[in-house]
Amino acid sequence: MRGKGFVIGVVCAAIGLVAVAFCSPGLAQEEQELPPNFPKVREFRLERAMPEQAVACIECHKQTTPGIFSDWAASDHADSGITCLDCHLAKPNDPDIAKDHEKYYDRDDLPYGEAKYEVPIAAIVSPKDCSRCHPDETKQYAKSKHANTLEIIWKIDFWLNDGMNNANERQTGCFACHGTVVTVDDEGKIDPDTWPNVGVGRINPDGSKGSCSSCHTRHRFDVAEARRPEACDQCHLGPDHPQIEIYEESKHGTLYHAYQDEYNFDAAPGTWTPGEDYRAPTCASCHMSGVGTVSTTHDVTERLSWETQAPLTVRPSEFGAFPADTNWEEERDKMKSICNQCHGDAWTNDHYTSLDNAVENYNENYFKPAKAKLDELYEKGLMDDSKFFDEPLEWEFYELWHHEGRRARMGVAMMAPDYAWWHGFYECKHRFADFMERANTMIKTGQKSIKWEHFPGATGDTTKPAVIFGKQGG
């Protein structure tokens, strides 16, 4: 273990020392005298001293939770002298203070079980906490679909809005990725119905959105981990948005698996360079990492020119549930710049022509006709639109766009032919033909749809989170 044993040796040796990289007592005066086009001199001050309360945290957790200690000790945070308190320290009146934690300071069986080491801490480290040292990253993340994904699903998802799944199914499934609204009671206990959770769209007690540890797992926070495609595979897989399976089927995925041992995942932030540090891109390379003139971003909504997860494919700025504040042409140019690190203009431009054609094919030949037919069934009273999923054709329509339709569009976007065709348009074709035949038969005969009256587990609360939508539920 890289950090084992250094805590007392290195850190204690640093106590009382202050390293100042750039600190000039006359800086303010100098700035006033600078010519207009002279850039501001960056002031960077790093204190490597560690308070005794922080030492107490480390030594206690070294014994009680060695896994947490080991992760932290191996992190860049530890190398930089960032302690537990720099992330977990709370203000005395913060609502999320972990009051149960205070009892440990009364335990004489622990080496630092004394009142003088007691400090208020919060178990949950939110993006707001991270923003103290990473302001740009958290600002970018806050406006992304990732950070706002809980709001998005409450706007478009029938499972939630019609209460068609129950609390347990939501907590262990939907909210594990999309995030919960974490609440803390008056005793400082986190509601177990909302915790544990590292959902990327989690609403934290301090009001901030998301969880940095969704991609940079807790205590180690390794940038190398976040650069690997496996960082995304907990949520981006399965029948509805199988990005990880699509990636692995693509040539990008093939090259990653063949040459990942040669990748330099530990390159400094902003310097991870195609051809030098890696041969083929990962998810982070295309959607987040800076390359050439394209800056690094933690807003994964950037660089997108189509919203391929939507029922009807639209531009990201036209996505009703969460319109992106972007211009699709500018974002496409950014992604083309990423592509052109390894491909020529013709390859990149022709790929986007194929994607645009696939989007038109899906929208015009599958989604729009099926949606119009579903609306006709409702208008003729042959189906009941009071709840979704309790009639067979509603289920068929949902899987047409949410499963096969997404796989077709995403398969084309990521150049994975098996997903574009066999898992995508092939399945769309089958589902669409069956859906239309059954719908037309109902219209011709006037026969109403059967209804699944005994729909299992349809007990979910349909109240939208007030912290997002206000008390009226938006």
Buried (B, 14 or more C-beta within 10 A) or exposed (E): EEBEEBBEEBBEEBEEEEEEEEEEEEEEEEEEEEEEEEEEEEEEEEEBEBBEBBBBBBBBBBEEEEEBBBBBBBBEBBEEBBBBBBBBBBEEEBBBBBBEBBEBBEEEEBEBBEEEBBBBBBBBBBBBBBBEEBEEBBEBBBBBBBBBBBBBBBBBBBBBBBBBBBEEBBBEEBBBBBBBBBBBEEEBEBEEBBBEBBBBBBBBBBEBBBBBBBBBBBBBBBBBBBBBBEBBBBBBBEBBBBBBBBBBBBEBBEBBEEEBEEBEBEBEEEEBBBEEBBBBBBBBBBBBBBBEEBEBBBBBBBBBBBBBBBBBBBBBBEBEBBBBEBEBEEBBBBBBBBBBBBBEEEEBEEBBEEBBEBBEBBBEBBBEEBBEBBEBBEEEEBBBEEBBBBBBBBBBBBBBBBBBBBBBBBBBBBBBEBBBBEBBBBBBBEBBEEBBEBBEEBBEEEEBBEEBEEBEEBEBEEEBBEBBBEEEEE
